[in-house]
Amino acid sequence: MNSLDLPGRPEETRVVVAMSGGVDSSVVAAILKGEGYDVVGVTLQLYDQGATAHRAGSCCAGRDIDDARRVAETLGIPYYVLDYEERFRKAVIDPFAASYAAGETPIPCVACNQTVKFADLLQTARDLGADALATGHYIRSRVNGAHRALYRPVDADRDQSYFLFATTQEQLDYLRFPLGGMTKPEVRAIAERVGLSVAAKQDSQDICFVPQGRYTDIIAKLTPEAAIPGDIVHIDGRVLGRHEGILRYTIGQRRGIGVAAAEPLYVVELDPSRARVVVGPREALETRKVFLRDVNWLGDRPLSEIPAAGIEIFARLRSTRQPAPATLHRDGDRVFIELAEGESGIAPGQACVLYDAEGTDARVLGGGFIARSERSAAAQAMLARISADGVPATA
């Protein structure tokens, strides 16, 4: 076995590296090249370069392709750019806009990993005769019986497991993540030591295909119905004001709602069918039960064998939060979790990632997208009432 847990010597092992033009994937290519692997660099051109070609903090834009090409030249490895714009639009951008129009809070990075990077690019790597596809993600994988298991990385500040929960077992067995046991400063130090031009390049930020972070512009263009004005309604039924489109709101939002009130108000529900934004006090957001769809399970025990009483796990409902104690249940085709302590700001479309423990060595058991959540009985009753009513009373 070599350092990638593959049979054969490194020089007999071909590895395709997904090169985004950033320091992380560039260092992956440098490490593997230094160890003697047959390295091939590939960059995906994912979206229109016009608006973002030279935007700092972007990803897979024109400047990034140039940076990746320079790194490949420095390392002396073959390098290819693949035009995936149409595929990316259909698989990531269009569903992202449609999800927002439906009142959800989508995560395009997960969709990109699911479809473009770990499906289409993975197949391309196989077509190139590669034994593995390596990426610059901060996550770890290691041998687990006949397969590989996924674990959180050493650098908790760079943990990308939230965005990789949908990686299937077949994909996981083929993928390699050389940076999982390293910290970001260590990665930059390697880049400087081997003379990579991207050693000090800043990290990508926000959504890669959204210029200047204005995602509302993209959504309004692709799904105009999300920009239809409507009422801002209190959870008790009062109309408090007007809004300029539900695309400007997310569940749990506190600032920028657009109405004045004596108490702090939060967005507690989005009703796209009536173009309504429902607001209320913070306690109306507290959630303990979350139902999941499109579940990807990576545990050793099949999901179908989960007992009626459920199993104890740790659930992560936002990328910026730590996993929290919960119980995973399965009722026929329904999969849901019950949180030991309430969470707020949980929105349909977000991810719920499952782990077997706390800490940086926790194993990723998979996860799913949030289909719906259950609030407190009082909040659920209020939401049901205003949903069933016609036009609420004006404040």
Number of C-alpha atoms within 10 A of each C-alpha: 9 12 11 18 11 13 12 10 13 20 12 12 19 20 27 28 27 24 32 26 27 26 27 25 24 30 27 26 28 24 19 20 19 12 14 15 19 18 29 23 25 23 22 21 21 22 23 14 16 10 14 21 18 13 16 16 18 27 24 25 27 20 18 24 23 13 23 29 24 18 26 24 12 14 18 13 16 14 19 15 14 12 13 16 15 14 15 21 16 11 17 23 22 16 16 24 25 17 20 24 27 20 25 27 22 21 17 20 17 19 21 19 19 21 17 19 20 22 16 14 21 22 16 17 24 15 9 13 13 20 19 21 28 26 24 22 21 25 28 26 22 16 11 11 8 6 14 21 19 28 22 25 27 19 18 15 11 16 20 18 25 25 20 23 26 27 24 16 18 10 18 21 20 19 23 25 22 24 25 21 14 16 16 15 10 11 20 18 14 18 22 16 10 15 13 22 17 21 20 13 15 12 12 16 12 15 17 19 25 18 17 16 14 12 17 19 14 18 24 19 12 17 18 15 19 25 20 18 15 18 21 25 25 26 25 16 21 18 20 18 17 16 20 16 22 27 29 18 23 23 22 21 15 17 12 9 19 12 13 10 8 5 9 12 21 24 26 29 26 24 16 20 10 14 24 23 29 26 30 20 16 17 15 25 27 20 20 19 20 23 20 22 19 12 20 19 20 24 17 11 9 9 16 10 9 14 12 10 10 17 15 17 20 26 29 20 25 16 16 10 10 14 23 19 21 22 17 23 20 19 12 7 7 11 17 23 25 21 19 15 11 15 15 17 20 26 26 25 22 21 29 27 26 31 29 20 18 16 14 15 16 17 22 27 23 24 26 22 23 24 17 18 19 16 23 15 10 11 21 15 13 16 20 12 14 18 17 9 9 9 14 15 11 11 10
